[in-house]
Amino acid sequence: MIARFEYAIAPPDEHVILHMSWQGDQAGARVMAPDWVVDALAERGFPMRGDDEFVGLAMALSYGVLVASLAGADLTLSGDRSAWPTSWGMLFDKPRLELVARLH
């Protein structure tokens, strides 16, 4: 297992989101960052877009972890769970209380 990663169907908007999907037989993801993360990283000389293109899952995960750690943001995985390799460990569901609180 490489680390503990949380998964949510509807991740919090303020998190860096790794949205997993398939293109043909390739598992991949897009890294999506909220404006505050994009702005914070731009100020530090690390320009990025809020919504990047689909790349292989290992590359997307690496980039998502980098972006979240540089910004001090939470990283949440979303999208198609079947894209996650079981050899990387299991995905943990984000606690529902946190998601319910966000809706109110």
C-alpha positions as CSV (number, residue, x, y, z in Angstrom):
1,M,0.0,0.0,0.0
2,I,1.4,3.4,-0.9
3,A,-0.6,5.6,1.4
4,R,-4.1,6.2,2.8
5,F,-6.4,8.0,0.3
6,E,-9.9,9.0,0.9
7,Y,-12.7,8.7,-1.7
8,A,-15.9,10.6,-2.0
9,I,-18.7,10.6,-4.6
10,A,-19.2,14.4,-4.0
11,P,-15.9,15.7,-2.7
12,P,-15.7,19.1,-0.9
13,D,-15.2,22.0,-3.3
14,E,-12.2,23.3,-1.3
15,H,-10.2,20.1,-1.7
16,V,-7.8,19.2,-4.5
17,I,-9.8,16.5,-6.4
18,L,-8.3,13.5,-8.3
19,H,-11.2,12.5,-10.6
20,M,-10.5,9.0,-11.8
21,S,-11.9,7.5,-15.0
22,W,-11.0,5.2,-17.9
23,Q,-10.1,6.1,-21.5
24,G,-10.3,2.9,-23.4
25,D,-8.3,0.5,-21.3
26,Q,-6.2,3.1,-19.6
27,A,-7.0,4.2,-16.0
28,G,-6.3,7.8,-15.4
29,A,-7.5,10.9,-13.8
30,R,-7.7,14.7,-13.9
31,V,-6.5,16.8,-11.1
32,M,-8.9,19.6,-10.2
33,A,-8.0,22.4,-7.8
34,P,-10.1,25.2,-6.3
35,D,-9.3,28.8,-7.1
36,W,-7.6,29.3,-3.7
37,V,-5.1,26.5,-4.4
38,V,-4.4,27.8,-8.0
39,D,-3.9,31.3,-6.6
40,A,-1.7,30.2,-3.7
41,L,0.6,28.2,-6.0
42,A,0.8,30.9,-8.6
43,E,2.1,33.3,-5.9
44,R,4.8,30.7,-5.1
45,G,5.9,30.5,-8.7
46,F,4.1,27.2,-9.4
47,P,1.5,28.1,-12.1
48,M,-1.2,25.5,-12.7
49,R,-4.7,25.3,-14.2
50,G,-7.7,24.6,-12.0
51,D,-8.7,21.6,-14.2
52,D,-5.9,19.6,-15.9
53,E,-6.1,17.1,-18.7
54,F,-6.5,13.4,-18.3
55,V,-3.2,11.6,-17.6
56,G,-2.3,8.1,-16.4
57,L,-3.3,7.4,-12.9
58,A,0.2,7.2,-11.4
59,M,1.1,10.6,-12.9
60,A,-2.2,12.2,-11.8
61,L,-1.8,10.8,-8.3
62,S,1.8,12.1,-8.1
63,Y,0.7,15.5,-9.3
64,G,-2.3,15.7,-7.1
65,V,-0.2,14.9,-4.0
66,L,2.3,17.5,-5.0
67,V,-0.3,20.2,-5.6
68,A,-2.2,19.4,-2.3
69,S,1.0,19.3,-0.3
70,L,2.4,22.6,-1.7
71,A,-0.9,24.4,-1.0
72,G,-1.6,22.8,2.3
73,A,-4.9,21.4,0.9
74,D,-6.7,18.1,1.4
75,L,-6.7,15.7,-1.5
76,T,-9.8,13.6,-2.2
77,L,-10.3,11.0,-4.9
78,S,-13.5,10.7,-6.8
79,G,-14.9,9.3,-10.0
80,D,-14.7,5.7,-11.1
81,R,-13.4,3.6,-8.2
82,S,-12.6,0.7,-10.6
83,A,-9.7,2.7,-12.0
84,W,-7.9,2.4,-8.6
85,P,-5.3,-0.5,-8.6
86,T,-6.0,-2.9,-5.8
87,S,-2.2,-3.3,-5.4
88,W,-2.0,0.3,-4.2
89,G,-4.3,-0.5,-1.2
90,M,-7.9,0.2,-0.5
91,L,-9.6,3.6,-0.9
92,F,-11.3,4.8,2.3
93,D,-14.7,6.5,2.2
94,K,-14.6,10.0,3.4
95,P,-16.5,10.3,6.6
96,R,-20.1,11.1,5.8
97,L,-20.5,13.6,8.7
98,E,-18.0,15.8,7.0
99,L,-19.9,15.6,3.7
100,V,-23.3,16.2,5.4
101,A,-22.0,19.2,7.3
102,R,-20.9,20.7,3.9
103,L,-24.4,20.4,2.6
104,H,-26.0,22.5,5.4
